[in-house]
Amino acid sequence: MGLIEDLEKAIGASRRNYGELLAIAGNLLMEKAQTLENAAPPPIVLTAQPWTEARLKKTFGGFRAAQVYFRERYGVRANSWQMLADRANAVETALVHLGLAIRPNSKTATLTLSSR
């Protein structure tokens, strides 16, 4: 009977190890899901140049299409091309300064203070 008892112990240990492995795998999956939920979203990639009335007209064609696009994207409302360009640029500039968006290949002027 010693052989049967040894076999039962081995099977029991194997089941415990299998259960522990499943528990560890479940914990790892939960941690990974939490990490993905807490991860910062990737930055929004903006156009390299600020919006102008001419660029808006060329990109969207009609004012209504541009209005809908910026209302859905940023919640911006405007009644003219220039107002839409100004408001869209203000929002995009704020996003860049907050680190939530990037402008690829943009020329940034740096302010240098001279001590005299």
Order of alpha helices (4+ residues) and beta strands (2+ residues): alpha-beta-alpha-alpha-alpha-beta
